Amino acid sequence: MSFKPIGIALGAVLMLWNSTRAEVALRIAAPPFSARQLAALAQLPDKTLIERAEIPRIVDSLLAGLRRAGFPLARLDSLHAADTLDNAQIILYLSTGPEFIERGSLVTGLPENNIDSLPFSRRCTNLELLTTIEAVLDSLTDIGFIFAQVIVKPHAVQMTADSLLAAIEYVVAPGPYLKLGEIVFPGAVQTRPEFLRRASRLRTGETLRCRSIQQARRRLERLPFITTVNEPEIDLLSPGLGMLRLPLCERGAGQFSGMLASASSGAVLGTAALKLGNLFGTGRQVEFRWTRLDLQRSLMCGAYSEPWIAGQPLQAKLDIEIRQEGDYGSASTAGLTAEWKPADELTVSGRIANEQISQTAFESAQKTFWVEGGLVYDYFDQEWNPGRGWKASITTASGGRRSTATDVQYRLQRETSELMGILPLHNKFLFFGRLSAADISGAGLGLFDLVRVGGMNSLRGYADDKFYVRGAATGSLEFRWRPNRRDGYAGIFVDGGWFYRPDPNYNIGRRHPAAVGITTAFESNAGRLDLAIGTPLDASLHSVRVHLSILGWF
């Protein structure tokens, strides 16, 4: 139905009404709806006075909102204008008409030539109609009918005193059944198509399903060198075969990242890392990282990752780490990690590592062989700036240690767990929470074995790896404002820790440290920046610590 005649009539009435005021007060009456409900249906601006020229558009919005709410015969009955000492007023009187009631549904034209009947009686609004149409289309596009269409036809329309009754027929035009014949990635310059096909997990010859295509888009967008994957396009190659186009945007596969922290002595401490994340367009990665915890403690490591071993979602990672702890000597570790992703949300990992601790004035040289296993469930909608979902991880490791001087053997056990979640609030606000725990047990524990707490990723407001304990639990609660997934977030945080198993050789002071502060993160085409400023809730510590993490692509 066209609202142009209504707009012309309203315009004529307003022109005939002789008033010099440009703004008027608007009142709307449409029983049984209240003024607030009508404003919500029509999405009216929240203001007292409106421009005269806006009234025809507001009437159109009101009638469209009532039709969406299940009153298809809603109409404008009359318009009253009045001029008072305070302001000019316009009163709109609308009739909703009878409510549309759907007596039953019939789905015809399905590929199997059967009829799916859905007998029920309900209010029929645009939302209910769209819900039924989407359910029918989802079932069709998930079995290969990508171009399916649904036409809505009312039957046996009857009008009563307060209702408009009709049976609805959903006529299905399924279109051709398609299998995936070819998949291409427009915009992919640096990355090889065969790697993208493996990462998408789409296979030629399989049934072309909308759900599988959307899952492939999410998998590709999780790659660090892919920014966005645009809407897919499907072309017919031949009867029964389709070509899928997934246009995407790449960014530099190289990453340079750094994390800075302030020290009481004025020295600049932190981490610098370099990652080449897409060697030769195959997804292979090489990473180097250097960390300076204080003037005497440092860490260097290098790693190489090989993805999609034997064409399966299996990744192998070889890493070497060298840690220096001042007078306590140094330790070197070489490890091999395997990660298998049987599903998008699940990662199963295993690791073996050989650790050697040098001899010092405090301890003799030691060798330890570690075997570790882990599980990760990741239901976040995005990795670095999630807006919903949760993530849980758990690892357990067992180690056998031998002292080279005494040939005494020890058994070590290490456990870690972490749970993170998002609680969306009104509008663009949310709560982000994190709980983690780490524990190590066994005889002959030294400095290199202890759990380290403090810094950007565990307890902000304190120095990196400030506390050395045998068992610790930490938690964080953030109240964030998140404009969108691209721009980042800003918020306030409270971090806390509980050291339930301190080590007798190291004085940690308080067993329940806590800190508060502000945090923000945002991303641009040049890179990503994370900033946290925290202060400990400790009367003996009057300090503010700044944590800054920078990630750039090249």
C-alpha positions in Angstrom: 0.0 0.0 0.0 1.3 3.5 -0.9 1.3 6.2 1.7 1.8 9.0 -0.8 -1.9 10.2 -0.7 -1.7 10.4 3.1 1.4 12.5 2.9 -0.2 14.8 0.3 -3.3 15.2 2.4 -1.3 16.0 5.5 0.8 18.5 3.7 -2.3 20.3 2.5 -3.8 20.4 6.0 -0.6 21.8 7.4 -0.3 24.5 4.7 -3.9 25.6 5.3 -3.2 25.9 9.0 -1.9 29.4 9.4 0.8 29.4 12.0 4.3 30.9 12.0 5.8 28.4 14.4 8.2 26.0 12.7 8.0 23.4 15.6 4.9 21.8 17.1 4.1 19.4 19.9 2.8 16.1 18.6 0.4 13.7 20.4 -0.6 10.3 19.1 -3.7 8.3 20.1 -4.1 4.7 18.8 -5.9 2.5 21.4 -5.0 0.0 22.9 -1.4 1.2 22.4 0.2 3.7 24.7 2.1 6.7 23.5 5.4 5.0 24.6 4.6 1.8 22.7 3.7 3.7 19.6 7.0 5.7 19.8 8.9 2.4 20.1 7.0 0.8 17.1 7.6 3.8 14.9 11.1 4.5 16.2 10.2 8.1 16.8 12.8 10.6 18.0 12.9 11.2 21.8 12.1 15.0 21.8 9.2 17.2 22.8 8.9 19.4 19.7 9.2 18.3 16.1 9.4 20.0 12.7 6.2 20.3 10.7 7.9 18.7 7.7 8.5 15.6 9.7 4.8 14.8 10.4 4.1 12.9 7.1 7.2 10.7 7.6 6.1 10.0 11.2 2.6 8.9 10.1 4.2 6.6 7.6 6.4 5.1 10.3 3.5 4.7 12.7 1.3 2.8 10.2 4.3 0.7 9.1 5.0 -0.2 12.8 1.4 -1.2 13.4 1.4 -3.4 10.4 4.6 -5.1 11.6 2.9 -5.6 14.9 0.1 -7.6 13.3 -2.5 -4.9 12.4 -2.5 -4.8 8.6 -5.6 -2.6 8.3 -4.3 0.2 10.5 -5.1 3.7 9.2 -5.1 7.4 10.1 -8.6 8.5 11.1 -8.1 12.2 11.7 -5.7 15.1 12.5 -6.5 17.9 14.9 -4.5 21.1 15.1 -4.6 23.6 18.0 -2.6 26.7 18.9 -2.0 27.5 22.5 0.0 30.2 24.3 2.9 27.8 24.9 3.1 26.0 21.6 1.3 24.6 18.6 -0.1 21.1 18.9 -1.1 18.4 16.5 -3.0 15.3 17.6 -3.1 12.2 15.4 -5.9 9.7 15.8 -5.2 6.3 14.4 -7.3 3.1 14.2 -5.5 -0.2 14.5 -8.2 -2.2 13.0 -8.6 -6.0 13.6 -5.6 -8.1 14.7 -4.3 -10.6 12.2 -4.5 -14.1 13.5 -2.9 -17.0 11.6 -5.2 -20.1 11.9 -2.7 -22.5 10.3 0.3 -22.9 8.1 0.9 -25.0 5.0 4.3 -25.4 3.4 4.1 -26.6 -0.3 6.6 -27.2 -3.1 9.3 -28.9 -1.0 11.9 -30.9 -3.1 10.4 -34.3 -1.9 7.0 -33.1 -3.2 5.5 -33.6 0.2 3.4 -31.1 2.2 4.5 -29.9 5.6 1.5 -28.8 7.6 1.9 -26.6 10.8 -1.6 -26.3 12.3 -1.7 -23.7 15.1 -3.3 -20.4 15.8 -1.2 -17.4 16.7 -0.8 -13.6 16.2 0.7 -13.0 12.8 3.2 -10.2 12.7 6.1 -9.6 10.4 8.4 -11.2 12.9 6.4 -14.4 13.0 6.2 -14.6 9.2 10.0 -13.9 8.8 10.8 -16.6 11.4 8.8 -19.2 9.5 10.3 -18.2 6.2 13.9 -18.3 7.6 13.2 -21.8 9.1 12.0 -23.1 5.7 15.0 -21.5 3.9 17.5 -22.8 6.5 16.3 -26.3 6.0 16.5 -26.0 2.2 19.8 -24.2 2.0 21.3 -26.8 4.3 20.6 -29.6 1.9 22.0 -28.0 -1.2 19.2 -25.7 -2.5 21.1 -22.5 -2.2 18.8 -20.4 -4.4 15.5 -21.5 -2.7 12.7 -18.9 -2.4 9.5 -18.8 -0.4 6.3 -17.0 -1.4 3.7 -16.2 1.2 0.0 -16.6 0.2 -3.0 -16.0 2.6 -6.1 -18.2 2.1 -9.6 -18.3 3.5 -9.5 -14.7 4.9 -12.3 -14.0 7.4 -12.9 -10.8 9.4 -14.6 -10.8 12.8 -15.3 -8.0 15.1 -11.8 -7.9 16.5 -9.7 -10.2 14.4 -8.6 -10.9 10.9 -8.3 -14.7 10.4 -6.4 -16.3 7.6 -4.5 -19.5 6.7 -1.0 -18.9 5.4 0.5 -21.0 2.6 4.3 -20.9 2.2 5.0 -21.8 -1.4 8.6 -23.1 -1.9 10.6 -22.6 -5.1 13.6 -24.8 -4.3 15.7 -24.0 -7.4 18.6 -26.3 -8.5 20.4 -28.7 -6.2 24.1 -27.8 -6.2 27.4 -29.4 -5.2 30.6 -27.5 -4.8 32.6 -27.7 -8.0 35.2 -25.0 -7.4 36.1 -22.5 -4.8 38.1 -19.3 -5.4 39.3 -16.5 -3.2 39.4 -13.1 -4.9 41.7 -10.7 -3.2 44.1 -13.4 -2.0 47.6 -12.2 -3.2 50.0 -13.4 -0.6 48.3 -16.7 0.4 48.1 -19.8 -1.7 44.6 -20.9 -2.7 45.3 -24.5 -1.6 46.1 -23.4 1.9 42.9 -21.3 2.1 40.9 -24.2 0.8 42.3 -26.4 3.6 41.7 -23.7 6.2 38.1 -23.2 5.1 37.5 -27.0 5.3 35.3 -26.9 2.2 35.8 -29.8 -0.2 34.9 -30.0 -3.9 32.1 -32.5 -4.5 30.3 -31.9 -1.3 26.8 -30.5 -1.0 26.8 -26.7 -1.1 25.3 -25.6 2.2 24.8 -22.1 3.5 25.8 -23.2 7.0 29.1 -24.7 5.8 29.9 -21.4 3.9 29.3 -19.3 7.0 31.5 -21.6 9.0 34.2 -21.3 6.3 34.0 -17.5 6.5 34.5 -17.6 10.3 37.5 -20.0 10.0 39.2 -17.8 7.4 38.6 -14.6 9.5 40.4 -16.2 12.4 43.6 -16.4 10.4 46.0 -13.7 11.6 46.7 -12.4 8.1 43.0 -12.2 7.0 41.1 -9.0 8.0 37.6 -9.7 6.5 35.8 -12.2 4.3 33.0 -10.5 2.3 29.7 -11.9 1.3 30.0 -15.1 -0.8 29.1 -15.3 -4.4 27.9 -18.4 -6.2 28.0 -19.0 -10.0 26.7 -22.0 -11.9 29.4 -24.0 -13.6 27.2 -26.7 -15.0 23.9 -28.4 -14.0 24.4 -29.5 -10.4 27.8 -27.8 -9.9 28.5 -24.3 -8.5 31.5 -22.2 -8.1 31.9 -20.4 -4.8 33.7 -17.1 -4.5 34.9 -15.9 -1.1 36.3 -12.4 -1.5 38.7 -11.5 1.2 41.1 -8.8 2.3 44.6 -9.6 3.4 47.1 -7.7 5.5 50.8 -8.1 6.2 51.7 -11.6 7.4 54.6 -10.3 9.4 54.0 -9.1 13.0 56.0 -7.1 15.3 54.8 -6.9 18.9 56.1 -5.4 22.1 55.0 -5.0 25.7 56.4 -2.2 27.9 56.2 -1.8 31.6 57.6 0.8 34.0 60.1 -0.1 36.7 60.7 1.6 40.0 64.4 2.2 39.0 63.2 4.0 35.8 64.5 1.2 33.5 62.3 0.2 30.6 61.3 -3.4 30.8 59.1 -5.6 28.6 58.9 -7.9 25.6 59.7 -7.7 21.9 58.6 -10.3 19.4 58.9 -10.8 15.7 56.6 -13.3 13.8 56.5 -14.2 10.2 53.1 -15.7 10.0 52.6 -16.8 6.4 55.9 -18.0 4.9 55.6 -18.5 1.2 51.8 -18.2 1.4 51.5 -21.6 3.2 50.6 -20.5 6.7 53.9 -21.6 8.2 55.1 -19.4 11.0 58.5 -18.5 12.5 58.6 -16.5 15.8 61.3 -14.9 17.9 60.7 -13.4 21.3 62.9 -11.6 23.8 61.8 -10.6 27.3 63.6 -8.5 30.0 61.9 -8.9 33.4 64.5 -6.8 35.3 68.2 -6.0 35.0 69.3 -9.6 35.7 66.4 -11.7 34.4 65.7 -12.3 30.7 64.1 -14.8 28.3 64.7 -15.6 24.7 62.8 -18.1 22.6 62.3 -19.1 19.0 59.6 -21.3 17.4 58.5 -22.8 14.1 55.0 -24.0 13.2 53.9 -26.3 10.5 50.1 -26.3 9.8 47.9 -28.9 8.2 50.2 -31.9 8.4 49.1 -34.6 5.9 46.1 -32.4 4.9 44.6 -32.7 8.4 43.7 -30.0 10.9 46.9 -30.8 12.8 49.7 -28.3 13.6 53.2 -29.1 14.9 55.3 -26.5 16.7 59.0 -26.8 17.6 60.3 -24.3 20.1 63.5 -23.5 22.0 63.6 -21.3 25.1 66.5 -19.9 27.2 65.8 -18.3 30.5 68.3 -16.4 32.6 67.6 -15.8 36.3 70.7 -13.9 37.6 72.5 -15.7 40.4 70.1 -18.7 40.0 71.7 -19.6 36.6 70.0 -20.4 33.4 67.6 -23.0 31.9 67.1 -24.1 28.4 64.1 -26.0 27.1 63.4 -27.6 23.7 59.9 -28.8 23.1 57.6 -30.2 20.4 53.9 -29.4 20.5 51.1 -30.9 18.4 47.6 -29.3 18.2 44.6 -31.0 16.6 41.3 -29.2 15.9 38.5 -31.8 15.4 36.0 -28.9 15.6 36.1 -25.2 15.3 35.6 -24.7 19.0 37.8 -27.6 20.3 41.6 -27.9 20.3 43.4 -31.0 21.7 47.1 -30.5 22.3 50.1 -32.6 23.4 53.6 -31.6 24.2 57.0 -33.2 25.0 59.9 -31.1 26.3 63.4 -31.5 27.6 64.6 -29.0 30.1 68.2 -28.5 31.4 69.0 -26.3 34.3 72.6 -25.2 34.7 74.6 -25.7 37.9 74.9 -22.7 40.3 76.0 -22.0 43.8 72.5 -22.9 45.0 71.6 -26.0 43.0 73.3 -28.7 41.0 72.7 -29.2 37.3 69.3 -30.9 36.5 67.6 -32.5 33.6 63.8 -32.8 33.3 61.6 -34.5 30.7 58.0 -33.2 30.5 54.9 -34.8 28.9 51.9 -32.5 28.7 48.3 -32.7 27.5 45.7 -30.0 27.1 42.1 -29.1 26.0 40.8 -25.7 24.8 37.1 -24.9 24.3 36.7 -21.6 22.5 33.2 -20.2 22.0 34.3 -16.5 21.7 32.9 -14.7 18.6 36.3 -13.0 18.2 39.7 -13.6 19.5 41.1 -10.3 20.7 37.9 -8.3 21.3 35.0 -10.7 22.0 31.5 -9.5 22.4 29.9 -12.8 23.5 30.8 -16.3 24.4 33.3 -18.0 26.7 36.6 -19.9 26.6 38.0 -22.6 28.9 41.3 -24.3 28.9 43.1 -26.9 31.0 46.5 -28.5 30.8 48.3 -31.2 32.9 51.9 -32.1 32.7 54.1 -34.7 34.3 57.9 -34.5 34.6 60.7 -36.7 35.5 63.8 -34.9 36.9 67.3 -36.2 37.5 70.2 -34.4 39.2 73.4 -34.9 37.4 75.5 -34.6 40.5 73.7 -37.1 42.8 71.7 -39.1 40.2 68.6 -38.6 42.4 65.3 -38.7 40.5 62.2 -36.7 41.2 58.6 -36.7 40.0 56.9 -33.3 39.2 53.3 -32.5 38.4 52.0 -29.2 36.9 48.4 -28.2 36.4 46.9 -25.0 34.8 43.3 -24.0 34.1 41.6 -20.9 32.9 38.0 -19.7 32.3 37.0 -16.5 30.5 33.5 -15.3 29.7 31.4 -12.4 28.5 28.2 -11.1 30.0 26.5 -8.6 27.6 24.7 -5.7 29.1 22.5 -3.0 27.7 23.6 -1.3 24.5 27.4 -1.6 24.0 28.4 -2.4 27.5 29.5 -5.8 28.8 31.3 -7.5 31.7 34.5 -9.5 30.9 35.6 -12.0 33.6 38.6 -14.3 33.9 39.6 -16.9 36.4 42.8 -18.9 36.3 44.8 -21.2 38.5 48.2 -22.8 38.3 49.9 -25.3 40.6 53.1 -27.3 40.6 54.1 -30.0 43.1 56.9 -32.5 43.7 60.2 -32.8 45.4 63.3 -30.6 44.6 61.4 -27.7 43.2 63.6 -24.7 42.2 63.1 -21.1 41.0 62.6 -22.2 37.3 59.7 -24.5 38.3 57.6 -22.1 40.3 54.4 -20.4 39.1 55.0 -16.8 38.1 52.3 -14.2 38.7 52.2 -10.5 37.8 52.0 -8.3 34.7 49.7 -7.6 31.8 48.3 -11.1 31.5 47.7 -12.0 35.1 47.9 -9.3 37.7 48.0 -5.7 36.4 49.5 -3.0 38.6 52.4 -5.3 39.6 55.7 -6.0 37.8 55.9 -8.9 35.4 56.6 -12.2 37.2 56.8 -10.4 40.5 55.5 -13.3 42.6 57.0 -16.8 42.6 54.7 -19.4 44.3 53.8 -23.1 44.1 50.1 -22.6 43.7 48.1 -19.5 42.8 44.7 -18.4 41.6 44.0 -15.1 39.9 40.9 -13.4 38.7 39.9 -10.3 36.8 36.6 -8.5 36.3 36.3 -5.7 33.7 33.4 -3.4 32.9 33.9 -2.5 29.2 32.4 -0.2 26.6 32.7 -1.8 23.2 31.5 0.3 20.3 32.0 -2.5 17.8 34.4 -5.4 17.1 36.7 -3.2 15.0 37.3 -0.2 17.1 38.2 -2.0 20.4 37.0 -1.2 23.9 37.6 0.9 27.0 36.9 0.0 30.6 37.8 -0.3 34.2 39.2 -3.4 35.9 39.7 -5.1 39.3 42.4 -7.8 39.4 43.1 -10.1 42.4 45.1 -13.1 43.4 45.3 -15.8 46.0 48.6 -17.5 46.7 47.4 -20.7 48.4 50.7 -22.5 48.3 53.7 -20.1 48.7 57.2 -21.3 48.4 59.2 -21.2 51.7 62.3 -20.0 49.9 60.7 -16.8 48.5 59.0 -14.0 50.4 56.0 -12.8 48.5 54.6 -10.4 51.1 50.8 -10.4 50.9 49.1 -13.6 49.9 46.0 -11.8 48.6 47.3 -9.0 46.2 44.7 -6.9 44.3 44.8 -3.9 42.0 42.4 -1.6 40.2 42.8 0.5 37.1 41.7 1.4 33.6 42.2 -0.4 30.3 41.7 0.2 26.7 42.5 -1.5 23.4 41.9 -0.5 19.8 42.9 -1.8 16.3 43.7 0.1 13.1 45.1 -0.8 9.7 48.6 -0.2 11.2 48.2 -2.5 14.2 46.7 -3.0 17.6 47.4 -1.3 20.9 46.5 -2.5 24.4 47.0 -0.2 27.4 46.4 -0.8 31.1 47.2 1.5 34.0 46.8 -0.1 37.4 47.6 0.6 41.1 47.9 -2.0 43.8 45.4 -2.0 46.7 48.1 -2.2 49.2 48.8 0.5 51.8 52.5 -0.1 51.7 52.7 0.3 47.9 52.0 3.8 46.5 52.7 3.3 42.9 51.1 3.3 39.5 52.2 0.8 36.8 51.7 1.3 33.1 51.4 -1.8 30.8 51.6 -1.2 27.1 51.3 -3.8 24.4 51.7 -3.0 20.7 51.2 -5.2 17.7 52.0 -4.1 14.2 51.7 -5.8 10.8 54.0 -5.5 7.9 
